[in-house]
Amino acid sequence: MHHELAGNLEKIMDDDYTNSLVNAGMPEEDRTEFRAELLKYLGESLFKGPETMLPSVEDWGRRVSDFAIRYNVKLSDALRAVSFYRREIWNAVTRELESRQFAPITMLDVSKIIDPLLDKVSAVIGNVYEEHNDRLMKVAYSALEELSVPVVPVAPGIAAVPIVGEIDTHRAQLITEIVLKEGTNLELDYVILDISGVPMIDTMVSDQIFQILKALSLIGIKAIITGIRPEVAQTIGNLGLDYKGVTTRATLQQALAELGFKQVTSPEK
């Protein structure tokens, strides 16, 4: 019976929805099996009660959502599909009513059982899609964060790390992780941290910078801080922050010159 109803579903679904599934490459056999399974649960709920079938319906909602996401079905289409189940259930009930298989009052009884289960399906689908989108956002944000901490090799054993923007605890940890990883991969001896793009240096930021330097020193990488602007240097002095044990240079060029880089001029012709 439920396979017959599943076949009827394909007939009442609008062409745009069906074509979107076909274009996505979703196998018709899989679509039919999913539909028949839910219709089977809904039918059993009329005899066993909605509470008994609720776990099966929720599990179905999660599985069909994962299946739909795999084929890039939009959330709006996935939710719209639920309305087709509701319509086919009512069509089946109407047919039974017309053949006088049960009394009209049963229509209300069926609605009280079926509608909450279909509402639960919609809620589960929405939650699964939201969780999927959250995972995508976290992956994209992590990739963006890594791009915000570029480690630029300038010579064997030497790399520059230009830091732009505010440094908080989370970003300091990110900088430390990326610099340590790249420092090991590139076999660095020196890392030049250029903080000319950091808008403010206070006690907390200084502490974060010291933590980065300490982590680098533990794996044998010497760090040089460059880009401390005059107003930032004045703030550091006013706060009494101790940078005596830190190698600092005014500019990235000065740090590179100290490490043996010099400008090469082409010979006059």
C-alpha positions as CSV (number, residue, x, y, z in Angstrom):
1,M,0.0,0.0,0.0
2,H,2.7,2.5,1.0
3,H,4.6,1.8,-2.3
4,E,1.4,2.6,-4.2
5,L,1.1,5.9,-2.3
6,A,4.7,6.6,-3.0
7,G,4.0,6.2,-6.7
8,N,1.1,8.6,-6.4
9,L,3.4,11.2,-4.8
10,E,5.5,11.4,-7.9
11,K,2.3,12.2,-9.9
12,I,1.1,15.1,-7.7
13,M,4.5,16.7,-7.3
14,D,5.0,19.7,-9.6
15,D,7.3,19.5,-12.6
16,D,9.8,22.1,-11.3
17,Y,10.4,20.1,-8.1
18,T,10.7,16.7,-9.9
19,N,13.0,18.2,-12.5
20,S,15.2,19.7,-9.9
21,L,15.7,16.2,-8.3
22,V,16.3,14.6,-11.7
23,N,18.8,17.3,-12.7
24,A,20.6,16.8,-9.4
25,G,21.1,13.1,-10.3
26,M,19.0,11.7,-7.5
27,P,18.0,8.1,-8.4
28,E,14.3,7.6,-8.8
29,E,14.5,4.3,-7.0
30,D,16.0,5.9,-3.9
31,R,13.4,8.6,-4.0
32,T,10.6,6.1,-4.1
33,E,12.0,4.0,-1.3
34,F,12.4,7.0,1.0
35,R,8.8,8.1,0.3
36,A,7.4,4.6,0.8
37,E,9.3,4.3,4.1
38,L,7.8,7.5,5.5
39,L,4.3,6.6,4.3
40,K,4.7,3.2,6.0
41,Y,5.5,4.9,9.3
42,L,2.6,7.3,9.0
43,G,0.3,4.4,8.2
44,E,1.5,2.5,11.2
45,S,1.1,5.5,13.5
46,L,-2.7,5.3,12.9
47,F,-2.7,1.9,14.7
48,K,0.3,2.1,17.0
49,G,0.0,5.7,18.0
50,P,2.2,8.7,17.0
51,E,4.4,8.4,20.1
52,T,5.5,4.9,19.1
53,M,6.4,6.0,15.5
54,L,8.0,9.3,16.4
55,P,11.6,7.9,16.8
56,S,11.4,6.3,13.4
57,V,10.0,9.4,11.8
58,E,12.8,11.6,13.3
59,D,15.4,9.1,12.1
60,W,13.9,9.2,8.6
61,G,14.0,13.0,8.6
62,R,17.7,13.0,9.4
63,R,18.5,10.4,6.8
64,V,16.5,12.0,4.1
65,S,18.0,15.4,4.9
66,D,21.5,14.0,4.5
67,F,20.5,12.4,1.3
68,A,19.0,15.6,0.0
69,I,22.1,17.6,1.0
70,R,24.3,15.1,-0.9
71,Y,22.4,16.0,-4.0
72,N,22.3,19.8,-3.3
73,V,18.6,19.9,-2.9
74,K,17.6,23.4,-1.5
75,L,16.1,23.6,1.9
76,S,13.0,25.3,0.5
77,D,12.5,22.3,-1.9
78,A,13.1,19.8,0.9
79,L,10.5,21.4,3.1
80,R,8.1,21.9,0.2
81,A,8.2,18.1,-0.4
82,V,6.6,17.6,3.1
83,S,3.4,19.3,1.8
84,F,3.1,16.6,-0.9
85,Y,3.0,13.9,1.7
86,R,0.3,15.7,3.5
87,R,-1.7,16.1,0.3
88,E,-1.4,12.4,-0.6
89,I,-2.4,11.3,2.8
90,W,-5.5,13.4,2.5
91,N,-6.2,12.0,-0.9
92,A,-6.0,8.5,0.4
93,V,-8.2,9.3,3.3
94,T,-10.7,11.0,1.0
95,R,-10.8,7.9,-1.2
96,E,-11.4,5.7,1.7
97,L,-14.2,8.0,2.9
98,E,-15.9,8.0,-0.4
99,S,-15.8,4.2,-0.5
100,R,-17.4,4.4,3.0
101,Q,-14.6,2.5,4.7
102,F,-14.8,4.7,7.8
103,A,-16.9,7.5,9.2
104,P,-16.2,11.2,8.5
105,I,-15.2,11.8,12.1
106,T,-12.1,9.7,11.4
107,M,-10.8,12.5,9.1
108,L,-10.2,14.6,12.2
109,D,-8.6,11.7,14.0
110,V,-6.2,11.1,11.1
111,S,-5.3,14.7,11.0
112,K,-4.5,14.8,14.8
113,I,-2.0,11.9,14.3
114,I,-0.4,12.7,10.9
115,D,0.0,16.4,11.0
116,P,2.3,16.5,14.2
117,L,4.5,13.8,12.7
118,L,4.9,15.7,9.4
119,D,5.5,18.9,11.4
120,K,8.3,17.0,13.2
121,V,9.7,15.9,9.8
122,S,9.9,19.6,8.7
123,A,11.6,20.6,12.0
124,V,14.2,17.8,11.7
125,I,14.9,18.8,8.1
126,G,15.4,22.4,9.1
127,N,17.7,21.4,11.9
128,V,19.9,19.2,9.8
129,Y,20.2,21.8,7.1
130,E,21.1,24.4,9.7
131,E,23.8,22.1,11.2
132,H,25.2,21.5,7.7
133,N,25.3,25.2,7.0
134,D,27.0,25.9,10.3
135,R,29.7,23.3,9.5
136,L,30.3,25.0,6.1
137,M,30.6,28.4,7.8
138,K,33.1,27.1,10.3
139,V,35.2,25.6,7.5
140,A,35.1,28.8,5.5
141,Y,35.9,30.9,8.6
142,S,38.8,28.7,9.5
143,A,40.2,29.0,6.0
144,L,39.7,32.8,6.1
145,E,41.5,32.9,9.5
146,E,44.5,31.0,8.2
147,L,44.7,33.4,5.3
148,S,44.8,36.3,7.8
149,V,48.1,35.0,9.1
150,P,50.4,34.7,6.1
151,V,53.8,33.2,6.6
152,V,56.0,34.6,3.8
153,P,59.4,32.8,3.2
154,V,61.9,35.4,2.2
155,A,65.1,33.2,2.2
156,P,66.1,29.8,3.4
157,G,65.4,29.7,7.2
158,I,63.8,33.2,7.3
159,A,60.1,34.1,7.0
160,A,58.1,37.3,7.6
161,V,54.7,37.3,9.2
162,P,52.7,40.5,8.6
163,I,50.0,40.8,11.2
164,V,47.1,43.1,10.4
165,G,44.2,43.9,12.7
166,E,43.5,43.4,16.4
167,I,45.1,40.6,18.4
168,D,42.9,38.9,20.9
169,T,43.4,35.6,22.7
170,H,41.8,33.5,20.0
171,R,43.8,35.2,17.2
172,A,47.0,35.0,19.2
173,Q,46.5,31.2,19.5
174,L,45.8,31.0,15.8
175,I,49.0,33.0,15.0
176,T,51.0,30.7,17.3
177,E,49.6,27.5,15.8
178,I,50.2,28.6,12.2
179,V,53.7,30.1,12.8
180,L,54.8,27.0,14.7
181,K,53.5,24.6,12.0
182,E,55.0,26.6,9.2
183,G,58.2,27.2,11.2
184,T,58.7,23.4,11.4
185,N,57.7,22.8,7.8
186,L,60.0,25.5,6.4
187,E,62.8,24.7,8.9
188,L,62.9,28.3,9.9
189,D,65.7,29.9,12.1
190,Y,64.2,33.4,12.1
191,V,60.6,34.8,12.1
192,I,60.0,38.5,11.6
193,L,56.7,39.5,13.1
194,D,55.6,42.8,11.6
195,I,53.0,44.4,13.7
196,S,52.8,47.7,11.8
197,G,49.2,46.8,11.0
198,V,48.1,46.2,14.6
199,P,46.1,49.2,15.6
200,M,46.7,49.0,19.4
201,I,49.2,47.5,21.8
202,D,48.1,47.3,25.4
203,T,48.9,45.0,28.3
204,M,46.8,42.2,27.0
205,V,48.1,42.4,23.4
206,S,51.7,42.5,24.7
207,D,51.1,39.5,26.8
208,Q,49.8,37.6,23.7
209,I,52.8,38.7,21.7
210,F,55.1,37.5,24.5
211,Q,53.3,34.1,24.5
212,I,53.9,33.8,20.7
213,L,57.6,34.6,21.1
214,K,57.9,32.1,24.0
215,A,56.4,29.4,21.9
216,L,58.8,30.1,19.0
217,S,61.8,30.1,21.3
218,L,60.8,26.6,22.6
219,I,61.3,25.1,19.1
220,G,64.5,27.1,18.5
221,I,63.2,29.9,16.3
222,K,64.4,33.4,16.9
223,A,61.8,36.1,16.6
224,I,62.2,39.8,15.6
225,I,59.4,42.3,16.1
226,T,59.1,45.1,13.6
227,G,56.7,47.9,12.9
228,I,56.2,49.4,16.3
229,R,55.0,52.8,15.4
230,P,56.0,55.9,17.4
231,E,52.5,56.3,19.0
232,V,52.5,52.6,19.9
233,A,56.0,52.9,21.4
234,Q,54.7,55.8,23.5
235,T,51.8,53.7,24.7
236,I,54.1,50.9,25.6
237,G,56.3,53.2,27.6
238,N,53.3,54.8,29.4
239,L,52.0,51.3,30.4
240,G,55.4,50.3,31.6
241,L,55.6,47.3,29.4
242,D,59.0,45.6,29.3
243,Y,60.2,44.9,25.8
244,K,63.9,44.8,26.8
245,G,64.3,41.1,26.2
246,V,62.7,41.3,22.8
247,T,64.6,41.9,19.6
248,T,62.8,44.8,17.9
249,R,63.5,46.8,14.8
250,A,61.7,49.8,13.4
251,T,60.9,48.3,10.0
252,L,60.9,45.0,8.2
253,Q,63.7,46.3,5.9
254,Q,66.0,46.9,8.9
255,A,65.4,43.4,10.2
256,L,66.2,41.9,6.9
257,A,69.3,44.0,6.6
258,E,70.5,42.8,10.0
259,L,70.0,39.2,8.7
260,G,72.3,39.8,5.8
261,F,70.0,41.2,3.1
262,K,71.2,44.2,1.1
263,Q,70.1,46.0,-1.9
264,V,71.8,44.9,-5.1
265,T,72.3,47.6,-7.7
266,S,72.8,46.7,-11.3
267,P,76.2,47.6,-12.7
268,E,76.4,50.8,-14.8
269,K,76.6,50.1,-18.5
